[in-house]
Amino acid sequence: MLFAKIKQHYEAVVAVCCFLILFTNVGLPSTSFSVYQPYLVDLPGVGHSGGSIIVSVRTFVSLLAMLVVGRYYDLVDCRIGAFLATLSVSAGFALYSFAGSNFGMLCGASALTGLGYGFGGMIASTMLINRWFRANVATVAGVAAVGSGVAAIIIPNAAVTLISAFDLQTAFKAEAALALVIGVTVFALLRNDPRDMGLTPYEGSPKAVKREQEKSAQQLERVKKRHVNRDLSPRTMPLLFLAMIIIGCVSVGGGNYLAVLFTSEGFSAEHAATLVAVNGACLTVAKLVSGMAFDRFGTKRGSAVFFALYIAGTAVLCLSDMGNTGLAGLGVLMFGIGMSLGTVGISVWSIELAPRGKETRTIKNFQVCYALGGFIFTFLPGFLTEAFGTYLVSYAALLAMLVVAAVIVIGVYTATDKRANAENPDA
């Protein structure tokens, strides 16, 4: 009886699994990992440049994984693929715990976590959401993406507590064990496709479906034009790829260096960890809110608001050298809200802007560009800091780039809206 009820609403179980997948495969190696950066750069023989290389290895490997992720999921289904990715993350943190100051082992550990991120991150969850849901896609994507945000809330302070009470190795071992437990849980619960259980994709609640049926044909056409399969010109997609690269630079690169940005400007490690956790809390809330906002008000308006906050937050982070706690808190608050564009935003854009019949390819391409941006800007900050003496130069560059990305994305939605209205003046 209980199983029958659960089966009837198994899309909710899949959404939880996507949440856990992103908690582990994105949250542990990426959104929460910046808390370890001050400790890594202080290891003998590592330094700022070595710390950048360690993070860049993970990002580079994740990029390579994303380039072949389509082939990967041709060979294994999402359930097995996500499980193997999670095992890779667990193995990576286990290797971190044994590496000490061995630079080669630290890079090897980053490579393993990069495989988990590339094969088991946003691409896997977006594929699952696309299979299981026809309604509330942005909202579900937001709920799933909250997983990496929750990791960014919990892990930094937990890691610092373990490091203070024991040592760095203990914190890494704890994350390895956590990833393993979550991986086994997801493997037990996840199903690849609703057809595997004799079900159909979720179309919405009965009341919502009835409301949709009561809408006029013109209204439904407007919704269709607003939400899916926009007919983009061949010249538009390269611009979108550039925007995704930039967002990867800001979300991955900027996110990875938050803790070391603050410690280099005079904040304590504990204070920096708290600020990173605040950033993660804001990111978590924003992922959920952004998905609902996109569904309720349209992706263009929602994206404009979140881009504005992202730009403002990055600008405030450029003032970290003032050492003002309130200012730093305001910066991470807005920056964390804006970071949701790197998860929910990209997922929704890739689904909405995909040419008809090329949804999976577009999802992969957007995520690959995002990872490429992350690789570029996890590699550079350490070297820029050694050249200029501060991480603030990197955040100033990210600020300028983010403005360009906002212009591209909002411009694409504006242009397609105008074309749709011109072709269907009555819609």
C-alpha positions in Angstrom: 0.0 0.0 0.0 2.7 2.4 1.0 4.9 1.5 -2.0 1.9 2.0 -4.3 1.5 5.6 -2.9 5.2 6.2 -3.3 5.2 4.8 -6.8 2.2 7.1 -7.7 4.4 10.1 -6.9 7.8 8.7 -7.8 8.8 11.9 -9.5 9.2 13.4 -6.0 11.7 10.6 -5.2 13.6 11.3 -8.4 13.7 15.0 -7.5 15.2 14.1 -4.1 17.8 11.9 -5.8 18.7 14.8 -8.1 19.1 16.9 -5.0 21.5 14.4 -3.4 23.4 13.9 -6.7 24.1 17.7 -6.8 24.9 17.9 -3.1 27.6 15.3 -3.5 29.0 15.7 -7.0 28.8 19.5 -7.2 28.5 20.6 -3.6 31.4 18.7 -2.1 34.1 19.2 -4.8 33.0 22.7 -6.0 30.6 25.0 -4.1 31.9 24.2 -0.6 35.6 23.4 -1.5 36.8 27.0 -1.2 36.9 26.5 2.6 39.9 24.2 2.0 41.8 26.6 -0.2 43.5 28.6 2.6 44.8 25.4 4.1 46.0 24.0 0.8 48.0 27.1 -0.1 49.7 27.0 3.3 51.0 23.4 2.7 54.7 23.1 2.2 55.6 23.4 -1.5 52.0 24.4 -2.6 51.5 28.2 -2.3 49.0 30.3 -4.3 50.1 29.0 -7.7 50.0 25.4 -6.6 46.6 25.9 -5.0 45.3 27.3 -8.3 46.7 24.3 -10.1 45.1 21.8 -7.7 41.6 23.4 -8.2 42.2 23.7 -12.0 43.0 20.0 -12.4 39.5 19.2 -11.0 37.9 21.7 -13.4 39.9 20.6 -16.4 39.1 16.9 -15.8 35.4 17.8 -15.3 35.5 19.6 -18.6 37.0 16.6 -20.4 34.4 14.4 -18.8 31.6 16.7 -20.0 33.0 16.5 -23.6 32.3 12.7 -23.6 29.4 12.6 -21.2 27.0 11.8 -24.0 29.0 8.7 -24.9 29.3 7.9 -21.1 25.5 7.8 -20.8 25.2 5.8 -24.0 27.3 3.1 -22.2 25.6 3.3 -18.8 22.2 4.5 -17.7 21.8 7.5 -15.4 21.4 5.4 -12.3 24.7 3.6 -12.7 26.4 6.6 -14.2 25.5 8.9 -11.3 26.6 6.2 -8.8 30.0 5.7 -10.4 30.4 9.5 -10.4 29.7 9.7 -6.7 32.1 6.9 -6.0 34.7 8.9 -7.8 34.1 11.9 -5.6 34.3 9.7 -2.5 37.6 8.2 -3.8 38.9 11.7 -4.5 38.3 12.9 -0.9 39.8 9.7 0.4 43.0 10.4 -1.6 43.0 14.0 -0.3 43.1 12.6 3.2 46.2 10.5 2.5 48.0 13.1 0.3 49.4 15.4 3.0 51.6 18.0 1.1 52.3 15.6 -1.8 51.4 17.8 -4.7 51.0 14.9 -7.2 48.5 13.1 -4.9 46.6 16.3 -4.3 46.2 16.8 -8.1 45.2 13.2 -8.5 42.5 13.6 -5.8 41.3 16.7 -7.7 41.1 14.7 -10.9 38.9 12.0 -9.3 36.5 14.7 -7.9 36.5 16.3 -11.4 35.4 13.0 -12.9 32.5 12.9 -10.4 31.6 16.5 -11.1 31.7 16.1 -14.9 29.8 12.8 -15.2 27.5 13.2 -12.2 26.7 16.9 -11.9 24.2 19.2 -13.6 24.1 17.2 -16.9 22.9 14.0 -15.1 20.3 15.8 -13.1 19.0 17.9 -16.0 18.7 14.7 -18.1 16.7 13.1 -15.4 14.4 16.1 -14.9 13.8 16.3 -18.6 12.7 12.7 -18.6 10.5 12.8 -15.5 8.9 16.2 -15.7 6.8 18.1 -18.3 5.5 20.7 -15.8 7.3 22.9 -13.3 10.7 22.1 -14.9 12.4 25.3 -13.6 11.0 24.8 -10.1 12.2 21.2 -10.0 15.6 22.2 -11.4 15.8 24.8 -8.6 14.9 22.2 -5.9 17.5 19.8 -7.3 20.2 22.5 -7.5 19.5 23.4 -3.9 21.6 20.3 -3.1 24.9 22.0 -4.0 23.8 25.1 -2.0 23.0 23.0 1.1 26.5 21.6 0.9 27.9 25.1 0.7 26.0 25.9 4.0 26.9 22.7 5.9 30.3 21.7 4.8 32.5 24.9 5.4 31.8 25.3 9.1 31.7 21.5 9.6 35.1 21.2 7.9 36.7 24.0 9.9 35.3 22.4 13.1 36.8 19.0 12.2 40.1 20.6 11.2 40.3 22.6 14.5 39.4 19.5 16.6 41.5 17.0 14.6 43.3 17.8 11.4 42.8 18.5 7.7 42.9 14.7 6.9 40.0 14.0 9.2 37.8 16.5 7.4 38.6 15.0 4.0 37.9 11.4 5.4 34.5 12.6 6.7 33.5 13.9 3.3 34.7 10.7 1.6 32.4 8.7 3.9 29.5 11.1 3.4 29.8 10.8 -0.4 29.8 7.0 -0.3 26.7 6.8 1.9 24.8 9.2 -0.4 25.9 7.4 -3.5 24.6 4.0 -2.2 21.3 5.7 -1.2 20.8 7.3 -4.6 21.6 4.0 -6.4 19.0 2.2 -4.3 16.2 4.8 -5.0 16.8 6.3 -8.5 15.1 5.1 -11.6 16.2 6.2 -15.1 12.9 6.8 -16.8 9.2 6.8 -15.7 8.6 4.1 -18.2 10.8 1.8 -16.1 8.0 1.9 -13.5 5.1 1.9 -15.9 4.6 5.7 -15.4 4.4 8.8 -17.5 6.3 12.1 -17.0 4.8 14.5 -14.5 2.3 16.9 -16.2 1.3 18.9 -13.1 -1.3 18.5 -10.4 -4.9 17.7 -11.6 -6.0 21.3 -10.8 -3.0 22.8 -12.7 -3.7 20.6 -15.7 -7.4 21.6 -15.7 -6.4 25.3 -15.5 -4.1 24.8 -18.5 -6.9 23.1 -20.4 -9.2 26.0 -19.7 -6.7 28.5 -21.2 -7.3 29.8 -24.6 -5.3 28.5 -27.6 -3.7 31.9 -27.9 -2.5 31.8 -24.3 -1.1 28.4 -24.6 0.8 29.4 -27.8 2.3 32.3 -25.9 3.4 30.1 -23.1 4.9 27.6 -25.6 6.8 30.4 -27.3 8.0 31.7 -24.0 9.2 28.5 -22.6 10.5 25.9 -25.1 12.4 25.4 -28.3 13.1 28.9 -29.5 14.2 29.2 -33.1 17.6 30.8 -32.7 19.8 32.0 -35.6 23.1 30.2 -36.1 25.0 33.3 -35.0 23.2 33.4 -31.7 24.4 30.1 -30.2 28.1 31.1 -30.1 27.2 34.2 -28.1 25.3 32.0 -25.7 28.3 29.7 -25.4 30.4 32.8 -24.5 27.9 33.7 -21.9 28.0 30.2 -20.4 31.9 30.4 -20.3 31.7 33.7 -18.5 29.2 32.4 -15.9 31.5 29.4 -15.4 34.3 31.8 -14.7 32.3 33.7 -12.1 30.4 30.9 -10.5 33.3 28.3 -10.3 36.3 30.6 -10.3 34.8 33.3 -8.1 33.2 30.8 -5.8 36.3 28.7 -5.3 38.4 31.7 -4.1 35.9 33.3 -1.7 37.6 32.0 1.4 41.1 32.8 0.4 40.0 36.2 -0.8 38.8 37.1 2.7 41.8 35.5 4.5 44.2 37.3 2.3 42.5 40.6 3.2 42.7 40.1 6.9 39.7 38.0 7.9 40.3 34.9 10.1 39.8 31.4 8.7 36.7 31.0 10.9 35.3 34.3 9.8 35.9 33.4 6.1 34.2 30.0 6.6 31.2 31.8 8.0 31.1 34.2 5.1 31.3 31.2 2.7 28.5 29.5 4.5 26.4 32.7 4.2 27.1 32.7 0.5 26.0 29.0 0.4 22.8 29.8 2.3 21.9 32.6 -0.1 22.7 30.3 -3.0 20.5 27.6 -1.6 17.5 29.9 -1.2 18.1 31.5 -4.5 18.1 28.2 -6.4 14.7 27.4 -5.2 13.3 31.0 -5.6 14.9 31.5 -9.0 13.2 28.3 -10.4 9.8 29.4 -9.1 10.4 33.0 -10.4 11.4 31.8 -13.8 8.2 29.7 -14.0 6.0 32.5 -12.6 7.4 35.6 -14.3 9.3 34.3 -17.3 12.9 33.5 -17.7 13.9 36.9 -19.2 12.6 38.9 -16.3 13.9 36.5 -13.7 17.4 36.3 -15.3 17.6 40.2 -15.4 16.9 40.4 -11.7 19.4 37.7 -10.8 22.1 39.1 -13.1 21.7 42.5 -11.5 22.2 41.0 -8.0 25.2 39.0 -9.3 26.9 42.0 -10.7 26.2 44.1 -7.6 27.6 41.3 -5.3 30.8 41.0 -7.4 31.3 44.7 -7.2 31.0 44.7 -3.4 33.4 41.8 -3.2 36.0 44.1 -4.9 35.9 46.2 -1.8 37.0 43.3 0.5 40.3 45.1 1.2 38.3 47.5 3.4 37.9 44.6 5.9 34.4 45.6 6.7 32.3 42.7 8.0 29.0 44.2 7.1 30.2 45.0 3.6 31.6 41.5 3.1 28.3 40.0 4.3 26.4 42.1 1.8 28.7 41.0 -1.0 28.4 37.3 -0.3 24.7 37.6 0.1 24.2 39.1 -3.4 26.9 37.0 -4.9 25.3 33.8 -3.6 21.9 34.8 -5.0 23.5 35.5 -8.3 25.4 32.2 -8.4 22.1 30.4 -8.9 22.4 31.4 -12.5 25.3 29.0 -12.8 23.0 26.0 -11.9 19.3 26.8 -12.3 19.8 29.5 -14.9 21.9 27.3 -17.2 19.6 24.3 -16.8 16.5 26.3 -17.7 18.3 28.2 -20.6 19.6 24.9 -22.1 16.1 23.4 -22.0 14.3 26.6 -23.3 16.8 27.6 -26.0 17.6 24.1 -27.3 16.7 23.6 -31.0 13.9 21.0 -31.4 15.3 17.5 -31.1 18.7 18.7 -29.8 17.8 19.2 -26.2 20.4 16.7 -24.8 23.2 18.1 -27.0 22.4 21.7 -26.0 22.4 20.7 -22.3 25.8 19.1 -22.7 27.2 22.1 -24.7 26.1 24.7 -22.2 27.5 22.7 -19.3 30.8 22.1 -21.2 31.1 25.9 -21.8 30.3 26.5 -18.1 33.1 24.0 -17.1 35.5 25.6 -19.6 34.9 29.0 -17.9 35.5 27.4 -14.5 38.7 25.9 -15.7 40.0 29.2 -17.1 39.3 31.1 -13.9 40.4 28.5 -11.4 43.8 28.5 -13.1 44.4 32.3 -13.3 43.7 33.8 -9.8 46.7 32.3 -8.0 49.0 33.6 -10.7 47.3 37.0 -10.9 47.7 37.2 -7.1 51.4 36.5 -7.2 51.7 39.1 -9.9 49.6 41.9 -8.4 49.6 40.9 -4.7 45.9 40.6 -4.3 42.9 38.5 -5.3 40.9 41.7 -5.9 42.2 41.9 -9.5 40.5 38.6 -10.3 37.2 39.8 -9.0 37.4 43.1 -10.9 37.9 41.1 -14.1 34.9 38.9 -13.2 32.8 41.9 -12.7 33.4 43.2 -16.2 32.9 39.8 -17.7 29.6 39.3 -15.9 28.1 42.5 -17.5 28.9 41.0 -20.9 27.1 37.8 -20.1 24.1 39.6 -18.8 23.8 41.6 -22.0 24.1 38.4 -24.1 21.4 36.4 -22.3 18.9 39.2 -21.8 19.5 40.3 -25.4 18.8 36.8 -26.8 15.5 36.5 -24.9 14.5 40.1 -26.0 15.3 39.4 -29.6 13.4 36.1 -29.7 10.4 37.6 -27.9 10.3 40.4 -30.6 10.5 37.8 -33.4 7.8 35.6 -31.8 5.5 38.6 -31.4 6.1 39.7 -35.0 5.2 36.3 -36.3 2.2 35.9 -34.0 0.7 39.3 -33.3 -2.4 37.9 -31.8 -0.5 35.6 -29.3 
